């Protein structure tokens, strides 16, 4: 379902573009991450330590 100004457009799920499917997956993963954050499941790290971890 897509809202376009005053209209709502319905599309069959199999006709969704790859980009829209990726956007939906990103939104799902973001929602899951926020839930975990709210439950205190994230840890805090120093910025430089974070960069070192990314380089691995």
N, C-alpha and C positions, 0 to 999 in steps of 0.2 A: 504494500500500500504506500503510495507516494502522495504527499499533499503538495499541490501546485496552486498557490494563491487561494482562490475560492473553490478549487476542485480537489477531489480525491480520486486518484487514479489507481485502479487495481490491475495487477499483472499476474499472470500465472508464474508460479515459482520457477518452473523450468525455463522461463524466458528472461530471467534476470541476467543482467550483464555480469561479467566476471568481477568488475570493479565494485558493483553494488554488493555482490556476495562477499567480497573481501571487506567492505565497509561494515557489513552486518556482523561478520566474524570479529572484526576489531572492536566493535561496540560491545559484543558479548564478552570478550576477554577483558575489556576495560571495566565493565560492570563487575565481573568476578574479582578483579584486582581491588576495586574499591571496597567490596564486601570484606575481603581479607584484611585490607588496611583498617577498616572500622573494627574488626575483631582483634586487632593488635598483632597480626601475624607477620608484619613487616619488621625489618630491623634497620637501625640507623647506622650508617658507615661514614667515615671521613671521606671527603671528596677525593683526595689523592689516593686513598685505598681503593675507592670505587674505580678510578681510572686504571689503576694497576690490575684490578680484576677484569676490566674490559679488555685489556691488552692480552690476557692469557688465551 
